[in-house]
Amino acid sequence: MEINPAVTFKHNPSVMHSKRPKVLIVGAGLGGLALGMILQKSDTPYEIFERAPEVKPLGSIVSLTCSSASMFKQMGIYDEFHALSRALSVIKVVTAPELETAFLIAGFENPTKRYGAEARTIPRPKLYDLLMRQIPKERIHLGKKVLSTQQGSNGVLIRCADGSEYEGDILVGADGAYSAVRQDLYAQLKKENKLPASDGLPLPFLNICLVGQTRPLTLEEFPDLVKSQCQFINILAKDKPYAWMTFTTEQSTVCFGVLQYLAEETTKDDDAFRNSEWGPEAAKAMCEEVKDFPIVSGGEKQLTLGDLFEWTPKDLISKVMLEEKLFKTWSHCRTVLMGDACHKLNPSGGEGGNNALQDAIVLANYIHALPDHPVAEEIEAAFNAYREERIPWVEAAFTTSQALRNMVDSNMKAKMMRFFMKNMPSWVSGMIERRVLSNRPQVYFLSRDETACELAPAPQASLNLKRPESKRQQKNKDDDGVVAEEFAQPV
């Protein structure tokens, strides 16, 4: 079925060749907001659709490496991001119940000199707010639960639960691990026998997690807040299937997360983990289970997770599943996926936020480089190039996240992993860090971030894109004897 019949290729050429493709972004998470923020700096029309009627300040902390610093600088909001966040240079791993230090995970000294920026942590709600303020309010439509999507050679269409419909030229699924856009896309591909078998399987998970953020605390309540750097404490239980972590913030709050390790891999569809296991009552029950677990506060008084729960508004504590899956299919025709919709990473590696922002940068580059009024084949080629550029980095992040998830378990494999981390030669850790932090993508159509640093960024294919000229411009050049350029070729 062809949709968006008003968009045909029989229009007046003077209208058709001046039209930029309209982008419909489903999901106002980090990735969707970042993509909208970048497109706002271009001439590409876009709209964002979010199923939630309001954005609640849920979640804990987002840890961002230097990989996203250039984007914040190009957007002109790095100083504000810096003021809202705290530097992170050391992760302290301790064991419970004694709270003895097992080892430290530390990065290179002076990361700004080496990479142009340092790793920073920011409360998730603060990052959401910063990104949303870069986008005009009329571009973000809340309370828009997408029920179905369609695509064809002429356009895309979404239908929402309130009966509204929206048409465009490109559909971006940035709607999380259980993406409605992905489900419709995969249903279409399955009918055409084009969907890899693994992509049709449910998302597996081995952990569930309790997350939240306290109210602002005093130094008497939590002395470590006085330290300028983020105090990231990862606590491992010796005799329980749990690990928990705390982070201090620039807002004098403490973000926390509690991981529970399941005996075996499961999915959301399993009987034991249906709706009765989730929601406010389930979060309250898990709080009761772990409230006596000790934490490190920097003071003489021994605090527990229960103290953090008491200092946290109850409606801002949530219980979530930590799914892990790297999908093979990221796009088809005019539809493309990004962030958790195509690669759900365990948060143990701290790479979910980084990769969502990197997706937004690279995808925005390829969308911007499309010709005026692109046909489906041109859009699909751009999406394939986007995946080709991103997949090596995502695969590496996925592997790292799984390894760090295993490290904080209580089994023998985890103990061996911790022994290796504790005794890793500095040259090995340095090699790993340089490889990971060399990926520092930028938006090609904005002024480059030229911050001097010792380690040059890895090559970025989309940084060399160039939007092709319109057919009218090409014709004018041809008439003058000048050869026209081809679509989006590197310069």
Beta strands, then each sheet from edge to edge (+ up, - down):
strand 1: 23-26
strand 2: 46-49
strand 3: 61-64
strand 4: 86-87
strand 5: 90-96
strand 6: 100-106
strand 7: 120-123
strand 8: 140-141
strand 9: 146-152
strand 10: 155-160
strand 11: 165-168
strand 12: 170-173
strand 13: 204-213
strand 14: 232-237
strand 15: 242-248
strand 16: 254-267
strand 17: 294-295
strand 18: 303-304
strand 19: 318-323
strand 20: 325-326
strand 21: 331-332
strand 22: 335-337
strand 23: 343-344
sheet 1: 8+ 2+ 1+ 12+ 22+ 21-
sheet 2: 3+ 7- 4+
sheet 3: 6+ 5- 14- 15+ 16- 13+ 19-
sheet 4: 9+ 10- 11+
sheet 5: 17+ 18-
sheet 6: 20+ 23-
end
